[in-house]
Amino acid sequence: MFLFTEKIGNSQLFNILFIMRTTIVISFLPVLTTTQALQDAWLASIITFFLSALCVYLIGRLALIFPDKSIIQYSQELLGSWPGRLFSLFYPGLFLFMGATDLRIYGELLRSVFLPETPLIVIQSSIVIAAVMVVYAGLEPLGRMADLIFPVFTLSILFTLLFPVVEADFGNLQPVLYNGWRPVLFATLTPVAIIAQYAHLTMLIPSVVEPQKALRSALSSLLWASLILVFAALIVVAVLGADEGARAAFPVFKLIRAIRISEFLERIEAFPTFAWGLGLFITLSVNLYSLSKGLSQLCRLKNHRHLLLPLAVILSTLALQGYSDFLEIRSFFKPQVAAPFVFFLLLFPLAVLWTAYFFKKKDSVF
Amino acid sequence: MSIKSGLLQKLARVLLRKIKNTRKPNAKKTDWKPKELPGLGDFNDLSQREKAFQDLPLSNRLEDNLQLFRQVTGESYDVNIQEFQSGPEKVPAALLYIDGLVDTNALEITLHSVKVDIFLTNMDEVHKKNIFETTRRRLLSVIESRTTGNMAELYYGISIGRTALLFDGTARALICETQGWNVREVSEPSAEASIRGVREGFVESIRTNTSLVRRRIRSPNLWIESMEIGSLSKTELAFAYIKGLVGEEILGELRSRLKNIKVDGILGSGYIEDYISDNPCSLFPSLLSTERVDRVVGNLLEGRVAIFVNGSSFALIIPAGFDSFLQAPDDYFEPFPLGAFIRVLRYISFFIALFLPGIYVAVLTFHPELLPVPLLLRIQAAREGVPFPVVVETLFMEIVFEVLREAGVRLPMIVGPAISIVGALVLGDAAIRAGIVSPGVVIIVAFTAIASFTIPSFTLGLAARILRFLMLFLGAAFGLLGVQFGLLVLLIHLVSMRSFGYPYMAPFAPFIWGDMKDSLVNLFWWKQVYRPKLLGYREPRRQPPGQKPQQPGKKE
């Protein structure tokens, strides 16, 4: 009688997307570290928001035309059975790739900050096993985990960013637009590419309680995450200086290490690391969920849980083998590399689907 | 020698009995023939016996009935059969009851009416044919009574303290309410102490318990359903709820789960808990058991169901969420800021009780750089000369403490404090002086122990005690990463749990802002306008808003 509905509330969708976005964007602050925007990183963050919002709108709007279907299902409806399947392979591939990259970044972060002698596989397993467990338990527990993690995560991040304010030197933010608009616009490319995370909307919307409000939840989560990003970019540049911030691997952690509140509170980076672990757990679980759910729909399997374990193994292996060290991840996130790659995976199928939709609409099928 | 003679005596006795038995039918000649009862012989096993007397009809003859009754109950010494003759026609009659279960006064009244008062009635009415009806209608009107024509029903009646009255010539029995046995007095529950709370706690009698609840909720919409569970023990079980407030699906689920219980005996509400719990393998309790009347009433008013089991002073409350296990009565009887403060303190203590040893071991083993240098130096200096790694030290002290705690519970009240003095002071102090453990570990373990004592629910405390060891191992093996993993797995387990459809971690996950008023903190009573969203959804408002008291003449 108590049916286990695989539903998540709209606020849970907001929490999930907010945590995912903030986790990745804060961790290595791509607006600052990937290009030479330097002290204008905060400006780049603002522009990032508008460009990302456009992408999210494109993704979400199409998904809302088929509120009870995932992208795997409606692409088959729009393009026909076999071309549809071919095009819907893009998104699981994207999820797999993003999950692996996020996982590797987390491993590198923990290895560099806390556990220099621990093998990467151990660090990664601690998150992957938990993620597999929660996806196995279902989407509902996943949404609830997001509910639990959201306040802890947000408070930790805010404290991390607010503590250093005492040491901020806002003179570091000048001169504004010293190199003109070009590097600023260039710096937005990578963070906008990371908006590929919102492709999860196409898998999550069928499970949302009120799908019509899902796009609004997604956009507001993007807005709040962007505010935090702007704030982080400001604080990092103000405290560390633009050059040092851009050179650091993980600027926010460098920031928190650099400050001493008092004799006693000197090494508080455990808190952001903890928050980051929780955030990555959510990110990875959603990736695993979308991946297994997508593949099971593609192959018309009844239960996506059977795919979970093999996919988790593939994902961890990819995370281990995909990059040789952190420098490689960093060079991958250069806008020249990351943006075309991700935009191809993300926007090309989207463009095809939109076109197909308009043609079909003309033929008044819908 | 003595053994041999004993054996000889026994042999002789057996032989004698055999001779007697063979002679018995010849010696005692009556026209009465023992009715052959399949299934009630000496060599019939329990299930056959239970089945045999289930639907035995009573007979017209008193002798038959008594013989039957003796076959059913055997020679149980507490079962009394009082035979007498009633009325001017000297109709043979018998009173059946069990000693110790009946109220002697009520028994006296019954006897008096059938022996003496019967002469006050009309002669016609006490004729053998209608003496039964007369007694029922006219004589026993003071005492509540019912009739039955079934041996099983008769026996179950007297087994809860009723008295059966049988007349010759009537194939039915009169069951009179004469219950009256000793029950423990209503007293303050010792396991759930409170400072300003209600001092009444439940007792082992189900009637007393339901009456305690009924006295506090006088609405006719307090419904109490009852059923019997246990093929042999026939334990009475009742569940109380407020009709129209509780979701019917919860009640339906509860009824079906209770009906599915097939067991020989129920000795306490813990048995029921095992049978109807949603998460039997979980360390965390999914039913709230309490001895406090105010707690049960408060939960009923929120739209939950309370289950009472006869013979147990613990009521079970369903559905229960995680937050109900960290509520204590005093939160509600103290004004808002104080009650809220101790509530928050309890949540923090729960996390300390779970994680502190694990974090201590993890930090000292893997991340000593996280500690401020003076503190680290201090700890390291104190650890100088300790021959074990931190984890062994901590594990050792934790085990010592757990053993001490268990010993303190098992020992009689008078010896308890002595043990804690020996354990805590002597053992702890000696261990430090001998250099086996460092003072830091003792501080951590002691603080963890004290924190775990603040958890109001014993079951939840147990869960924390067991999981603490798990966190300790994870911390020792993988550092803070391991503790984080443990936390995640624990949370995943908690959020996937449900108690009768109610999400276990509500209102934290799923997050319900409106229910926060009574979870992490509890606000003023006049602020708690709505019932918990997932429980009292049928009648969400419990009071009109805006009842904040104001000083006279002062305007908002």
HADDOCK unambig.tbl for C-alpha pairs under 7 A between the chains (distance, minus, plus):
assign (segid A and resid 2 and name CA) (segid B and resid 501 and name CA) 5.99 0.50 0.50
assign (segid A and resid 126 and name CA) (segid B and resid 485 and name CA) 5.70 0.50 0.50
assign (segid A and resid 127 and name CA) (segid B and resid 485 and name CA) 6.97 0.50 0.50
assign (segid A and resid 130 and name CA) (segid B and resid 485 and name CA) 6.98 0.50 0.50
assign (segid A and resid 130 and name CA) (segid B and resid 488 and name CA) 6.53 0.50 0.50
assign (segid A and resid 130 and name CA) (segid B and resid 489 and name CA) 6.00 0.50 0.50
assign (segid A and resid 134 and name CA) (segid B and resid 492 and name CA) 5.95 0.50 0.50
assign (segid A and resid 137 and name CA) (segid B and resid 496 and name CA) 6.54 0.50 0.50
assign (segid A and resid 141 and name CA) (segid B and resid 492 and name CA) 6.85 0.50 0.50
assign (segid A and resid 141 and name CA) (segid B and resid 495 and name CA) 5.50 0.50 0.50
assign (segid A and resid 141 and name CA) (segid B and resid 496 and name CA) 5.26 0.50 0.50
assign (segid A and resid 144 and name CA) (segid B and resid 495 and name CA) 6.31 0.50 0.50
assign (segid A and resid 144 and name CA) (segid B and resid 509 and name CA) 4.62 0.50 0.50
assign (segid A and resid 144 and name CA) (segid B and resid 510 and name CA) 5.18 0.50 0.50
assign (segid A and resid 145 and name CA) (segid B and resid 492 and name CA) 6.87 0.50 0.50
assign (segid A and resid 145 and name CA) (segid B and resid 495 and name CA) 6.87 0.50 0.50
assign (segid A and resid 145 and name CA) (segid B and resid 509 and name CA) 6.90 0.50 0.50
assign (segid A and resid 147 and name CA) (segid B and resid 509 and name CA) 5.46 0.50 0.50
assign (segid A and resid 147 and name CA) (segid B and resid 510 and name CA) 6.34 0.50 0.50
assign (segid A and resid 147 and name CA) (segid B and resid 511 and name CA) 5.94 0.50 0.50
assign (segid A and resid 148 and name CA) (segid B and resid 508 and name CA) 6.33 0.50 0.50
assign (segid A and resid 148 and name CA) (segid B and resid 509 and name CA) 5.86 0.50 0.50
assign (segid A and resid 264 and name CA) (segid B and resid 372 and name CA) 5.87 0.50 0.50
assign (segid A and resid 266 and name CA) (segid B and resid 372 and name CA) 6.97 0.50 0.50
assign (segid A and resid 267 and name CA) (segid B and resid 370 and name CA) 5.55 0.50 0.50
